[in-house]
Amino acid sequence: MSLAKQIEEKLAAEFAPEHIEVQCESHLHNVPAGSEMHFRVVLVSEEFNQLRKVQRHQRVYGVLAEEMAGPIHALALHTFSPEEWQGQAPDSPQCLGGSKKS
């Protein structure tokens, strides 16, 4: 199972999301081909009602503690309550590190 799928399953089990997207963005970075290190997560859940952004991120980091200690190098989080969700989240910025630097 891919790491992206593993992340998605763990988050879905914990947050019962109305919407979830987990994308591996490693190919946008200066890493070996096939790497799974950089991820973008869009998560919409009732669990985020009444929580500040930092609290939402802390909850996600807690669920993914094992992955954060190992294979995940970067995690872009976009967390929304259902009332906040507008149908899309911002794109990740361009990588400026390593050989991808313009």
C-alpha positions in Angstrom: 0.0 0.0 0.0 1.3 3.5 -0.9 2.1 5.9 2.0 -0.5 8.3 0.6 -3.2 5.6 0.9 -2.0 4.7 4.4 -2.3 8.4 5.4 -5.7 8.7 3.9 -7.0 5.6 5.7 -5.7 6.7 9.1 -7.2 10.2 8.7 -10.5 8.8 7.5 -10.7 6.5 10.4 -10.0 9.2 12.9 -11.9 12.2 11.5 -14.8 10.7 9.5 -14.3 13.4 6.9 -16.8 14.9 4.5 -14.0 15.4 2.1 -10.4 14.1 2.0 -7.5 14.5 -0.4 -4.1 13.1 0.1 -1.6 13.8 -2.6 2.1 12.8 -2.8 3.9 15.9 -4.1 7.4 14.4 -3.8 7.8 14.6 -7.6 7.8 18.4 -7.3 10.9 18.3 -5.1 14.5 17.4 -5.4 14.2 13.8 -4.2 14.9 10.4 -5.8 12.3 9.3 -8.3 9.5 7.3 -6.7 10.0 8.9 -3.3 7.0 9.4 -0.9 8.1 12.1 1.4 6.1 15.3 0.6 2.4 15.3 1.0 -0.6 17.7 0.7 -3.7 16.9 2.7 -7.1 18.5 2.4 -9.4 17.4 5.3 -12.9 18.6 5.9 -14.5 17.3 9.1 -17.0 18.1 11.8 -14.2 17.3 14.2 -12.6 20.7 13.4 -15.7 22.7 14.5 -14.6 25.0 17.3 -10.9 24.2 16.9 -8.2 26.8 15.9 -6.0 25.9 12.9 -3.1 25.0 15.2 -5.3 22.6 17.2 -6.5 21.0 14.0 -2.9 20.5 12.8 -1.9 19.1 16.2 -4.7 16.5 15.9 -3.6 15.5 12.5 0.1 15.3 13.6 -1.0 13.1 16.5 -2.7 10.6 14.2 0.3 10.6 11.9 3.0 10.5 14.6 4.5 7.3 13.3 4.7 8.6 9.7 6.0 12.0 10.8 8.8 10.3 12.7 9.8 8.4 9.7 9.0 8.7 6.0 7.2 12.0 5.9 9.5 15.0 5.3 6.9 17.6 4.6 3.1 17.8 5.2 1.0 20.6 3.8 -2.2 20.7 5.8 -5.5 22.3 4.7 -8.1 21.6 7.4 -11.6 22.9 7.3 -14.9 22.5 9.1 -17.8 21.8 6.8 -19.0 25.4 7.2 -15.6 26.7 6.1 -15.2 24.4 3.1 -15.5 26.2 -0.2 -14.8 23.2 -2.4 -11.1 23.7 -3.0 -7.9 24.4 -1.1 -4.8 26.4 -2.1 -2.2 24.8 -4.3 1.2 24.1 -2.7 3.9 26.6 -3.5 6.6 25.9 -6.0 9.7 24.1 -4.5 12.7 26.4 -4.4 15.2 23.9 -3.0 17.9 21.9 -4.5 18.0 21.5 -8.3 14.4 22.7 -8.6 15.5 26.2 -7.6 14.9 28.7 -10.5 
